[in-house]
């Protein structure tokens, strides 16, 4: 234990100069949207000329919103940070089901420390707008400011948040601004990825980026502030004719809990019915793949957390697992190796190359990029510095932590030692 704790401490030794950062997190913004819907845009092309775009971002499995938001904010695969799905069951929790109708229990987030908490602990102020659960007190610390929202984040809401955020960065009240934008994901779910509604959302986001860049120029922030645009997953089109009604294949009396729908389903059978339920689901449908928890693909990093279900069921791309009728024309949650599930990354700022396209990165890599920009010591993470080192003007052999990425087993043990024993 002493060796592991020493490694955790060593990973926190780096101190560097700080640059203010604004993050636009575009939920469901697919890696190739600009190729498909990019005609006539102004804001995105400006930012591309000013900075660095990754060819695509490999995101975490399942390719759902909450797991990948937390992967982005921690640099950890979800089997380490514990937010393993949008809906979860934890038999060890007093409130066993997530999400809850009441104020969220901070213990759901206990396995990792998100970026804004790390920033606050290092005396950096963080303002978050419309960001899900930014109000949660994590290890007795919370963000400087968290503005939650009801309904989707319209273009007006995003622009208002950006104006407020830039003012805070300009007068040094804040060093980190995060703005969560979910309207693209919402529209793609409802209308499909090639719909006029999605094209309209992309134009609105582009217009907002254009206005942000103009405000930065007027306020003299272009050479001072880093602007990052990122997404945690893509989305694909689905058909109302490609429906798999899961309860047609198993006796619900044999199952304690079904959680999820769409592309991904978590199944907790009654212990004595484990083999029966697994075998029925494994042969249920040609467009379903069923795994025992311990047999999920290694590159999913989806085995080693108690919230991961005993049985994992994943639909083939374009198919939908349902317990009731759905009107959706777009979905995500599928295998993260599918191109349509890939995310987006674009960044510009004083530390970054310009007009540069990098090789693909993983979402876990972005955490250390943010830490480097903010001059923060990073917590143990799963990112690989070699994948992002080349996006900086001055490449370094050392990450924000000042060390190579730690072994995944050590990372998991470090996180557990630090956080579960607080």
N, C-alpha and C positions, 0 to 999 in steps of 0.2 A: 504493500500500500504506500510506503514512504517513497518508493521509486516512482509510482504512478502520480502521486501528488506533486513530486518534484517536477515531473514532465509537464503537469498542468501549470505549475508556477512558471517554468521556463518559457511556456508558450505565451506568457503575458509580459514579456520584458521590453518590447519594442516601444519607443516613443518617437514620434515624428511630427513634422509640421502639419498643421491642420488647414484644410480647405473646406468652406461651407458646401453643403450638398443638398440638392432637391431631387427627390425621387418621384417619378410618375409611374405607378404600378398599374399596368393595364391588364385587368383580369381577362383571360381568354383571348388575348391578342396573339394570333398565330404568327409564327416566324416568317411565313411567306405572304402575309397580307399586303405588304407594300408592292410585291411583285404582281399580285393579282388585282389589287384595287388602288394602285399608286398613281394612276394618271391624274395630272393636274394638281398634285399636292405641292405645298410650299414649305411647310414647317419641317416635316421629316427630312426632305432632301437637304435643307439647310443644316440640320443637325448631323446628318451623314457627312457632309463636307467638313464640318467643324470637328468631328470626332471619330469614334470607332463603333462599328457594328459587327457583332458576331454572326457568322453564317447561320447559326441557330443555337438554341439552348436546349440541352437534354435535361428534362425535368424529372421530378421524383415520381415514383409509383406509390399509390394510384394517382393518376393525372387529374386530381381534383383541386379545388381552390384552397381550402384551409391547409391541407398538408404542405402544399407548395409555397403558400405564403410564409409558413413557419420555417420551411427549408431555406427560403430566401433570407429570412431574418436571423437565422442561427448558423447557417452553413453546415447543417447536419442533415443526414438522411432521416426520414421520419421514424425509422425503427429506433433511432436514438433520441429524437426530440419529442416523440410520443403523440403528436397530433396526426394520427394515422389515417384519418378520413374526415369528411365533412360531418358525418354522424358516427358516433362511437359508443361503445359499451365498455365499462371498466368495473369488474366485480369488486375491486378493492376500494372504490370510491363510495362515499356516502350518497352522492348524487351520481348514480351509476350510468346515466344516459346523457349524451352530449349531442346536439346543443340542448340547453335547458330553457324553460320558460321564465326562470327567475334569474337574478344576477349571477353571472358565471362564477363558478368556484375556481379560485386561482390555482388549486391543486391540479387541475387539468393541464396546466402549463409548467408544472414543477420540474420536468426533466430537462429543461434547457432555458437559456437566457436569451431573449430576443435582442436585436440590435439596439432598440431604444433604451432598454434597461442597462445594457453594457455602456451605452453613451452616458446615461445619467450617472452611473457609478464612476465614470471618468470625468465628471463635471462638464459634460457637454449637453447643451439644452436641445430638446427634441420636440418638434411640433408635428402632430399627425392629424390629417383631415380625412374623414370618411373611412378610416382604416378599421376593419373589423377587429374588435377586442383590444384596441389600443388603450382602453380604459382599465384593463385588468392590472391589478397590483401583482407584480411578479417578484418573488423573493423580497417582499417588503419595499419594492421600488416601483414607481410608475413614471410614465412619460411626463415631461413638463406640461404638455398640453395635448389633449385628445378631443377632437370634435367628431362625434359620431353623427350619422345621418339616417334618415328614414327614406325608404324608396331608393331608386337608382341615382347614381351621381351624374346629373345632367351636365352639359357643357358649361352652363352658367355656374354651377356649384364648383366645378373644377377650376374655372378661371378665377372665381372669387378666392378660392383657396390658394391658387398660385400667386395672385396679387398680394394677399396677406403674407404668404410665406416669403416672397422676395423682399418685402419690406422688413421682415424680421431678420433675414439674412443680411440685408444692407446695413442695418443699424446694429448688427452683432448681437441681437437678442436671442437668435437661434443659430445653431450650427447644422442641424439636420431637419429637413422638412420631408415628410412623406405624404403623398396624396394617392388615395386608392380610387381607381376608376373601374366600375363594374358594368357600365352600360353596354360595352361591346360584347361581353359574355352573355348578358341578358338577352340582347337582340339576336345573337347567333343561336342561342338555345331556341328561341321562339320562332325565328324566321329562316334559319339556315345561314351558312357562311357566305353564300353568293347573293344574298338578298339585297334589295335596295336599302333596307333598313341598316344593315351592317355597313354598306358603303357610305351611308350618311353619317354613321357614328365615326368611321375612320376620317372622313372629311372634317368633322367637328373636332376630333382630337388633333388633327393636323393643324387646324386653324388655331386651336389653343396653344400648341407648341410654337407656332409662328408668333403669336402674341407674347408668349413668355420670353422668347428670344429678343423681341423688340423691347420689352420692358427691361430686360437685362442690359441691353445696349444703352438705353436712356439713363439707367441708374448706374452705369459704369461697372456692371457686374460680370461682363462677358469673360474677362480674364481672371476673375476671382472665384466665381461660383461654378461648381460642376452640376450639370443636368443629366440625370440618368433616366432612361425610359426602359422599362423591363416588364416582362410578363412571366407568369409561373406555369402556364400550360397553354396548349392550343385547343382546337375544337374541330370536330368533323361533322359532316351531314349525316343524318339518320333518316330512316323511312318509317312511316307509321304502319307499313306492311311487314316490317322486320321486327316483330315483337316476340319475346320469349316470356311466357307466363310461368314463372318459376314454381308456383304452388301446384301446377299441374303435374309435377314430376316427383314431389315428395309429400309424405304425410306430415302435415304441420304439427301433429301431436308428437312427432319425433324430434322436433326442433324447439329449443328454448327461445332463440332469438334470431330473427332475420333483420339486418340493417342494411339499407342502401337500395338503390335502384339504378336504372340506366345502364352504365357500362360495368359496374362493379357492385358486388354483393358480399356482405359479411355474414357468415352462418355459424351460429353456436348450437350444435346438436346437443341433445341430451347425452351425457357421457356414455351411456350404455348403447346409444344408437349411432355412435360416431361412424363406424364402418358402413353401416347400412345407408346412412344419409350420404356419405361420401361416394359410395358406389352408385347410388341412384343419380346423384348430380353429375358424376363423371360421365355417365352414359346418357344424360338427359337430352342433349341437343347437339347437333353437329356444329353449331355456331357458339357453343359455350366451352370454356376450358375451366376445369375445376382442379384446385390444388389443396393438399394439406399445407398448413402453415409452414412446416419445416421443409417442404418441397418446392416452394415458390422459387422462381428464377433468382439466381444469386445476384444478378445485376439490378434486381428490383430493390435490394436491401430492405426486405419486408418479411423478416422472420423473428427478430429478437426483441419484441416488445409485448407485454401482456395484453395490450389493447388490440393487437392483430388477432383476428379470429382464427379458430381451429381450421375452418374451411373458407377458402377464398375462391369466389366464382367471378370470372371475367368474360364479358361478351366479346365476340369478334367485332372488329370495326364496322360501324354502320348498323349494328343490331342493338336492341334495347331490352334489358331485363325489367319486367314490370310486375307489380302486384295489382295495379289498376290502370285505367286508360291514361295515355299520355298524348299531348298535342305537340310535343317538342319536335323540331326539325334539325336540331344540332345538339351534340353531346360530347362529353369528355369523361375521363376516368379509365380509359383503355390502357393497354400496354404502352409504357413510355417509349418503347422502341419504334412505335409507329410515327412516321413523319408528321402527320396531322396533329400529334400531341406536343410537338416541339414549341418552345417558347421563344421570346424575342428579347434582344439586348442591344441597346444603343446608348452611348455615353459620350459627352463632350465636356471638356474642362481643361484647366491649365496644365494638368499632369498627363494628358492623353494625346496620342497621335491624332492626326487629322486625315480625313479621307482614307481611312484604313478599314479593311475588312479582315477580321481575325478568323482563325479556325473555330469550329464549334467549341463551346464551353458547356459545363454543367451548371445547373442552378446553384449547387453547393459552392461553386467557385466565387460567386459574386460577393458573398459576405466579406471575404478577405480584401476584395477590391474596395469595398465601402470603408472598411477599417483603415486601409492605407490612405484613402482620400481624407478621412477625418482625423488622421494621426492617432488612431486608437490602437491599444493593444487588443488583439483578438483572443477570444476564448478558443479552446480546442474545437476543431471543425473537420469536416470531411473533404474540404476543397483541395484542389491541386494547383499550386502556384504556377507551375510550368505552363498550364493552359491559359493563364491570363497575364503572365509576365510581359509578353510582347505587346500588349495594348498601351503600355506607358511610354512616354517619350524617352525616359531614362529607365531602361530595363535593369532589374536587380535580380540577383540570385536568391534574395531573401524575401519572404512574404511579409505581410504586416506583422506577423508574430515574431519575425526574426529567425524562424526555424522552418525546416521542411515540414510538410503536412504530417501529422502524427498517424501512426497505425490506427486503423478503424477500431480495433478492439480496445486499444488504449484510449481512444477518444470516448468510446462508450463508457468505459470504466471511469474515466476522469469526470465526465459529465455526471455520472451517477454519484460519485464520491462527493463532488462539489455541491450538487443541488439537492439530492434526496436527503442529505444529512444536514441541510440548513435548518 
